[in-house]
Amino acid sequence: MITIRPAAARGHFDFGWLDTHHTFSFGEYHDPQHMGFRVLRVINEDRVQPGRGFGTHGHQDMEIVTYVLAGALEHRDSLGTGSIIRPGDVQRMSAGTGVTHSEYNPSRSEPVHLLQIWIAPERRGLTPSYEQTHFADTRNALQLLASHDGRNGSVTVHQDVAVFAARLDARQALTHSMALKRHAWVQIARGTVTLNDQSLAEGDGAAASDERSLQIVATQNADVLLFDLP
């Protein structure tokens, strides 16, 4: 069964410096019908204007994954980490017992476009930690970005999930096999695709349960994230 979450149904706020869409309830946007999917708690699509950003703020007991689509995002945290996240980079921060951080667009001219993802951890009270890696090419194949065991160079997430990304050229297809009792969320970051013959446009998401496999076909160039979930 596939259930589509249309882009236009998401929570949306435009603060001038920040244009943000919330797939699930977040901050001032609350929808009891969309509090997350399985252990996937947040998918925020953010566009941050040049020279602006999120001041220092705290998190606790959450696995936070940041995926930049365009531009650059500067990160600083209470662990002593300072980094720049660019397209192809994936950042994982385990908030655990508590961490503070800030995120800032260092460009003077270009906005940054990113997805920030929150995943509920397997247990509370983890030691806070940070990890960042670069994936050179996600073209026309599912690239594993994050996993429970950090396999194949992916960042390690403290939950039984696998997060994939693919950059598909038009008419290219890929298939993801689903294990028994697993679920999936598919998020279209850019472009349009079909998911098991159902059409999805930019910003759309889809929950998949009781599917043996997922076939994604790009109807135009597309960026896709796939979350394999318990």
Salt bridges, closest charged atoms under 4 A:
ASP19 OD1 - HIS12 NE2 2.58
ASP31 OD2 - HIS34 ND1 3.03
GLU45 OE1 - ARG10 NH1 2.89
GLU45 OE2 - ARG47 NH1 3.28
GLU45 OE2 - HIS113 NE2 2.75
ASP61 OD2 - ARG124 NH2 3.24
GLU63 OE1 - HIS158 ND1 3.05
GLU74 OE2 - ARG76 NH2 3.11
ASP77 OD2 - HIS75 NE2 2.67
ASP89 OD1 - HIS134 ND1 2.75
GLU103 OE1 - HIS101 NE2 3.92
GLU122 OE2 - ARG123 NH1 3.21
GLU122 OE1 - HIS148 NE2 2.75
GLU131 OE1 - ARG92 NH2 2.87
ASP149 OD1 - ARG151 NH1 3.00
ASP160 OD2 - ARG182 NH1 2.87
ASP169 OD1 - ARG139 NH2 2.93
ASP223 OD1 - ARG167 NE 2.67
ASP223 OD2 - ARG190 NE 2.88
ASP228 OD2 - HIS176 NE2 2.80
ASP228 OD1 - ARG182 NE 2.76
